[in-house]
Amino acid sequence: MRYEIRSHTLGELLDGSFALYRDHLGTLAAVAVPLGAVGAVFFGASTGAVQRKAPGAGFAWLMAGLACELLQAAALVVLLSDAYLGRELRPVEAVARTMRRIPTLFFGALLLGAGLIGGALLLVVPALYLVVAWAVWMQPVMLEGASGWKSLARSRSLTRGSLGNLGLLLLAFTAIQWALQLGLGALLPSSLKAIPYLGVVLTDLPAILIGPLSPALLTLVYYDGRIRHEGFDLELRSSMEATTPAAAP
C-alpha cells in the first residue's frame, strides 16, 4: 500500500490517519491489544492496591501500566511510520526497538507532564500551546533517536507556523475518537465488565482498539512538518532514485 508523501491539508491528514488505521488494522491490533490489555490489568491492580492502602504497590503497578502504555504507543509509531513510507511492517522488531527506548520515553513523558502542569499553573493558554507544540514529541524519539530534551524542541520546531490549525485538528480528532470509543463501549454488556480482571480489560477494549488512530494522526503530522520545513518529500524521492538501478541501454 503506497501513500502520497507530500504536504497535506487538515482534512487530508484526518482522512489519512483513518486510511492508515484501516489498511493495517490487523498488524496494529496485534501490538495494541496485548500491550493495552496488560496495561489495563496493571492500572486496575494499581487502583486496587491504593484502595487496600498499599501506596507503594500501587505506585509500582502504576509505573508498570505507564510503561505498557508508552511501549504500545511508541511501537505503533514505528509501525505506522513504516506503513506510511511503504516499508515492511515487523511488529516484533517494532516492540523490541521500543523496549530499548523505554528510559528515553519515560524521561520525555516526565518532561512533557511537568511542562504541561507548569503551563496549567500559569494560565490555560500556555498549557494549550504546549499540548499542540509538543504533540509529536514521541516521533523524534522513535524515528530519529532523539533524547527526551531534544524531542520536545524538535516537536516545537516541526509544528511552528501551524499551531492554530493543528489545535483545531486535534480538537476535532479528539471528539471523533471519544465518540467512537463511547459507541463501542455501549455495545459491551455491563455483566462482562464486572468480571474480575477480564472486566478491566473489556472496559478498556474500545479505547485499546481505537487507540492506534492517535499515533496514526500524529505520525502524519510529524511527516507533514518535515515536508513543510525540511523538504523531506524531496529528500526521500532523491534517495529512492539514487538506490534504483539504472535501466540498461
DRENZAKE-201516 format. One record per residue (C-alpha): residue number from 1; residue in one letter; x, y, z. Coordinates in Angstrom, 1 decimal. Layout:
BEGIN
ATOM   num   residu        u        v        w
ATOM   NUM        A        X        Y        Z
...
This chain:
BEGIN
ATOM   num   residu        u        v        w
ATOM     1        M      0.0      0.0      0.0
ATOM     2        R      1.5      3.3     -1.1
ATOM     3        Y      0.6      6.7      0.3
ATOM     4        E      1.4     10.2     -1.1
ATOM     5        I      4.4     11.6      0.7
ATOM     6        R      3.6     15.3      0.3
ATOM     7        S      2.2     18.2      2.3
ATOM     8        H     -1.5     17.7      3.3
ATOM     9        T     -4.4     19.8      4.3
ATOM    10        L     -6.1     19.3      7.6
ATOM    11        G     -8.8     17.2      6.1
ATOM    12        E     -6.3     15.1      4.3
ATOM    13        L     -4.4     14.5      7.5
ATOM    14        L     -7.6     13.3      9.2
ATOM    15        D     -8.6     11.1      6.3
ATOM    16        G     -5.0      9.8      6.0
ATOM    17        S     -4.9      8.7      9.6
ATOM    18        F     -8.1      6.7      9.2
ATOM    19        A     -6.7      5.2      6.0
ATOM    20        L     -3.5      4.1      7.8
ATOM    21        Y     -5.6      2.6     10.6
ATOM    22        R     -8.0      0.8      8.3
ATOM    23        D     -5.3     -0.6      5.9
ATOM    24        H     -3.2     -2.0      8.7
ATOM    25        L     -5.7     -2.7     11.4
ATOM    26        G     -4.7     -6.4     11.9
ATOM    27        T     -1.0     -5.6     12.4
ATOM    28        L     -1.7     -2.6     14.6
ATOM    29        A     -4.2     -4.7     16.7
ATOM    30        A     -1.5     -7.4     17.1
ATOM    31        V      0.6     -4.9     19.1
ATOM    32        A     -2.1     -2.7     20.6
ATOM    33        V     -4.4     -5.3     22.1
ATOM    34        P     -1.9     -7.4     24.1
ATOM    35        L      0.0     -4.4     25.4
ATOM    36        G     -3.2     -2.5     26.1
ATOM    37        A     -4.7     -5.4     27.9
ATOM    38        V     -1.7     -5.9     30.1
ATOM    39        G     -1.5     -2.2     30.8
ATOM    40        A     -5.2     -2.2     31.8
ATOM    41        V     -4.6     -5.0     34.3
ATOM    42        F     -1.7     -3.1     35.8
ATOM    43        F     -3.7      0.1     36.1
ATOM    44        G     -6.5     -1.9     37.7
ATOM    45        A     -4.0     -3.5     40.1
ATOM    46        S     -2.7      0.0     41.0
ATOM    47        T     -6.2      1.2     41.9
ATOM    48        G     -6.8     -1.9     43.9
ATOM    49        A     -3.6     -1.5     45.8
ATOM    50        V     -4.4      2.1     46.7
ATOM    51        Q     -7.8      1.1     47.9
ATOM    52        R     -6.1     -1.5     50.2
ATOM    53        K     -3.9      1.3     51.5
ATOM    54        A     -0.8     -0.1     49.9
ATOM    55        P      0.6      3.0     48.1
ATOM    56        G      4.0      1.5     47.4
ATOM    57        A      2.5     -1.4     45.5
ATOM    58        G      0.0      1.0     43.8
ATOM    59        F      2.9      3.2     42.6
ATOM    60        A      4.8      0.1     41.3
ATOM    61        W      1.7     -1.1     39.4
ATOM    62        L      1.1      2.4     38.0
ATOM    63        M      4.6      2.6     36.7
ATOM    64        A      4.2     -0.8     35.0
ATOM    65        G      1.0      0.4     33.4
ATOM    66        L      2.6      3.6     32.2
ATOM    67        A      5.5      1.5     30.7
ATOM    68        C      3.0     -0.7     28.8
ATOM    69        E      1.2      2.5     27.6
ATOM    70        L      4.4      4.1     26.4
ATOM    71        L      5.6      0.8     24.8
ATOM    72        Q      2.3      0.4     23.0
ATOM    73        A      2.2      4.0     21.6
ATOM    74        A      5.8      4.1     20.6
ATOM    75        A      5.7      0.7     18.9
ATOM    76        L      2.6      1.8     16.9
ATOM    77        V      4.6      5.0     15.9
ATOM    78        V      7.3      2.7     14.4
ATOM    79        L      4.8      0.5     12.5
ATOM    80        L      2.7      3.5     11.2
ATOM    81        S      5.9      5.2     10.0
ATOM    82        D      6.9      2.1      8.1
ATOM    83        A      3.5      1.8      6.7
ATOM    84        Y      3.4      5.4      5.5
ATOM    85        L      6.8      5.1      3.9
ATOM    86        G      6.0      1.8      2.2
ATOM    87        R      8.2     -0.4      4.3
ATOM    88        E      7.6     -3.9      5.6
ATOM    89        L      5.8     -3.9      8.9
ATOM    90        R      7.6     -6.0     11.6
ATOM    91        P      5.6     -5.9     14.8
ATOM    92        V      8.1     -8.0     16.9
ATOM    93        E     11.0     -5.8     15.8
ATOM    94        A      9.0     -2.6     16.5
ATOM    95        V      8.3     -3.7     20.1
ATOM    96        A     11.9     -4.8     20.6
ATOM    97        R     13.2     -1.5     19.2
ATOM    98        T     10.8      0.4     21.5
ATOM    99        M     11.8     -1.5     24.6
ATOM   100        R     15.4     -0.2     24.1
ATOM   101        R     14.0      3.3     24.1
ATOM   102        I     11.8      3.0     27.3
ATOM   103        P     14.1      5.1     29.5
ATOM   104        T     14.1      7.9     27.0
ATOM   105        L     10.4      7.6     26.5
ATOM   106        F      9.8      7.8     30.3
ATOM   107        F     12.1     10.8     30.6
ATOM   108        G     10.4     12.5     27.7
ATOM   109        A      6.9     11.8     29.1
ATOM   110        L      8.1     13.2     32.5
ATOM   111        L      9.3     16.4     30.9
ATOM   112        L      6.1     16.7     28.9
ATOM   113        G      3.9     16.2     32.0
ATOM   114        A      6.0     18.7     34.1
ATOM   115        G      5.8     21.2     31.3
ATOM   116        L      2.0     20.9     30.9
ATOM   117        I      1.5     21.1     34.7
ATOM   118        G      3.6     24.2     34.8
ATOM   119        G      1.7     25.7     31.9
ATOM   120        A     -1.6     24.9     33.5
ATOM   121        L     -0.5     26.6     36.8
ATOM   122        L      0.4     29.7     34.9
ATOM   123        L     -2.7     30.0     32.7
ATOM   124        V     -4.8     27.8     30.5
ATOM   125        V     -3.4     29.3     27.3
ATOM   126        P      0.3     28.3     27.9
ATOM   127        A     -0.9     24.7     28.6
ATOM   128        L     -2.9     24.5     25.4
ATOM   129        Y      0.0     26.0     23.5
ATOM   130        L      2.4     23.3     24.8
ATOM   131        V     -0.2     20.5     24.2
ATOM   132        V     -0.1     21.4     20.5
ATOM   133        A      3.6     22.4     20.2
ATOM   134        W      4.7     19.1     21.8
ATOM   135        A      2.2     16.9     20.1
ATOM   136        V      4.7     15.0     18.1
ATOM   137        W      7.5     14.5     20.7
ATOM   138        M      7.4     10.7     20.5
ATOM   139        Q      8.1     10.6     16.8
ATOM   140        P     11.6     12.1     17.1
ATOM   141        V     12.4      9.7     19.9
ATOM   142        M     11.5      6.6     17.9
ATOM   143        L     12.2      7.7     14.3
ATOM   144        E     15.3      9.9     14.8
ATOM   145        G     16.8      8.6     18.1
ATOM   146        A     16.3     12.0     19.8
ATOM   147        S     16.8     12.4     23.5
ATOM   148        G     13.9     13.4     25.8
ATOM   149        W     15.0     17.1     25.9
ATOM   150        K     15.6     17.3     22.1
ATOM   151        S     12.3     15.6     21.3
ATOM   152        L     10.3     18.4     22.8
ATOM   153        A     12.3     21.0     20.9
ATOM   154        R     12.1     19.0     17.8
ATOM   155        S      8.3     18.8     18.0
ATOM   156        R      8.0     22.5     18.6
ATOM   157        S     10.2     23.1     15.5
ATOM   158        L      8.1     20.9     13.3
ATOM   159        T      4.8     22.4     14.4
ATOM   160        R      5.8     26.0     14.2
ATOM   161        G      3.6     28.2     11.9
ATOM   162        S      0.7     25.8     12.1
ATOM   163        L     -0.3     25.7     15.8
ATOM   164        G     -3.7     27.1     15.3
ATOM   165        N     -4.7     24.7     12.5
ATOM   166        L     -3.1     21.8     14.3
ATOM   167        G     -5.0     22.7     17.5
ATOM   168        L     -8.3     22.7     15.6
ATOM   169        L     -7.4     19.3     14.0
ATOM   170        L     -6.5     17.8     17.4
ATOM   171        L     -9.7     19.1     18.9
ATOM   172        A    -11.9     17.6     16.1
ATOM   173        F    -10.0     14.4     16.2
ATOM   174        T    -10.3     14.0     19.9
ATOM   175        A    -14.1     14.5     19.6
ATOM   176        I    -14.3     11.8     16.9
ATOM   177        Q    -12.1      9.4     18.9
ATOM   178        W    -14.2      9.8     22.0
ATOM   179        A    -17.4      9.3     20.1
ATOM   180        L    -16.1      6.0     18.6
ATOM   181        Q    -14.9      4.8     22.0
ATOM   182        L    -18.3      5.5     23.6
ATOM   183        G    -20.1      3.9     20.7
ATOM   184        L    -18.0      0.7     21.0
ATOM   185        G    -18.2      0.8     24.8
ATOM   186        A    -22.0      0.9     24.7
ATOM   187        L    -22.0     -2.5     22.8
ATOM   188        L    -20.4     -4.3     25.8
ATOM   189        P    -22.8     -5.8     28.4
ATOM   190        S    -22.3     -4.5     31.9
ATOM   191        S    -22.2     -8.1     33.2
ATOM   192        L    -19.0     -8.7     31.2
ATOM   193        K    -17.4     -5.6     32.6
ATOM   194        A    -18.0     -6.8     36.2
ATOM   195        I    -15.8     -9.9     35.7
ATOM   196        P    -12.6     -9.7     37.8
ATOM   197        Y     -9.5     -8.7     35.8
ATOM   198        L    -11.2     -9.6     32.5
ATOM   199        G    -13.8     -6.9     33.1
ATOM   200        V    -11.0     -4.3     33.4
ATOM   201        V     -9.6     -5.3     30.0
ATOM   202        L    -13.1     -5.4     28.4
ATOM   203        T    -13.9     -2.0     29.8
ATOM   204        D    -10.7     -0.6     28.2
ATOM   205        L    -11.1     -2.6     25.0
ATOM   206        P    -12.8      0.2     23.0
ATOM   207        A    -10.0      2.6     23.9
ATOM   208        I     -7.4     -0.1     23.0
ATOM   209        L     -9.0     -0.8     19.6
ATOM   210        I     -9.4      2.9     18.7
ATOM   211        G     -6.0      3.8     20.3
ATOM   212        P     -3.9      3.4     17.1
ATOM   213        L     -5.8      6.2     15.5
ATOM   214        S     -4.0      8.8     17.6
ATOM   215        P     -0.4      7.8     16.7
ATOM   216        A     -1.5      7.4     13.1
ATOM   217        L     -2.6     11.1     13.0
ATOM   218        L      0.4     12.4     14.9
ATOM   219        T      2.8     10.4     12.7
ATOM   220        L      1.3     12.0      9.7
ATOM   221        V      1.5     15.4     11.3
ATOM   222        Y      5.2     14.7     12.1
ATOM   223        Y      6.0     13.9      8.5
ATOM   224        D      3.9     16.8      7.3
ATOM   225        G      6.1     19.1      9.4
ATOM   226        R      9.2     17.6      8.0
ATOM   227        I      7.9     18.1      4.5
ATOM   228        R      6.9     21.7      5.1
ATOM   229        H     10.1     22.8      6.9
ATOM   230        E     12.7     20.4      5.6
ATOM   231        G     11.7     19.2      2.2
ATOM   232        F     11.5     15.6      3.4
ATOM   233        D      9.5     14.5      0.4
ATOM   234        L     12.2     15.7     -2.0
ATOM   235        E     14.9     14.1      0.2
ATOM   236        L     13.0     10.8      0.2
ATOM   237        R     12.4     10.9     -3.6
ATOM   238        S     16.1     11.7     -4.2
ATOM   239        S     17.3      8.8     -2.0
ATOM   240        M     14.8      6.4     -3.8
ATOM   241        E     16.1      7.5     -7.2
ATOM   242        A     19.7      7.0     -6.0
ATOM   243        T     19.0      3.4     -4.9
ATOM   244        T     17.0      2.5     -8.0
ATOM   245        P     19.2      0.6    -10.6
ATOM   246        A     19.5      2.5    -13.9
ATOM   247        A     17.8      0.9    -16.8
ATOM   248        A     20.1     -1.0    -19.2
ATOM   249        P     20.6      0.9    -22.5
